[in-house]
């Protein structure tokens, strides 16, 4: 039983390290690495945390003491609530992507770019319906041709690198395990930085100018927030990064460590769910904690 408790605690340790270390991780990783590695770690950790809760709940419910059974019921209620939150989130995403897919249908006839008649300065990428870059006339008229090209390339980079998928992985992971919530902001910022660097290939100064000008145009709309509605991320840090020469730090060691963590916690999740199986449908002569003996 002691080994079971130790193994069940490990996912929470990783969760705390990722959640509270998100800011440090963001500074250490290249954006292209962070935008892929962190969502995978988030999902694996969230799955392991769910397995931990399920295993502990199963063992507690199988005990004969009222206190432990009550605690097991509480853990089941918590898991059910988190499942409801995930289902609600997925439903909202499905509805919004279904509505936005109309832009994708329209973009097929316009070279992938849709211009919307609106005074609100905005630009965003729509990954559904074949993909589209949506720009409002309010933003298009306020930017120079080079700045507008940078914005379009930025949004195309979001589509090319499938940033919406990676971000949603983090969002779902955070709904399962709220401790992981800081990772969502980290991955969003990394996605913006990666898209910035793609746009900067057309002209670093124009990209920097486009971000700064859009920030000023949207200042009254985004008052009280730390991000842009159209491009997101920490604008000050993005501008600062573009003002400096591009840097590429070696991530091989971190990638290797990340792969080890993914494999290790996948095995831990399987072992913990085996505990649940042994309680729900035990094999002959096998107790719920026998795998940890």
Secondary structure, DSSP 8 states (H G I E B T S, - for coil): -HHHHHHHHHHHHHHHHHHHTHHHHHHHS-HHHHHHHHHHHHHHHHHHHHHHHHHHHHHHHHSS-HHHHHHHHHHHHHHHHHHHHHHHHHHHHHHHHHHHHHHHHHHTTTTTEEEE--SS--EEEE-STT-EEEEEHHHHHHS-HHHHHHHHHHHHHHHHTTHHHHHHHHHHHHHH-GGGHHHHHHHHHHHHHHHHHHHHTT-HHHHHHHHHHHHHHTTTTSTT-SS-TTT-S-HHHHHHHHHS-------HHHHHHHHHHHHHHHHHHHHHHHHHHHHHS--TT--TTGGG-
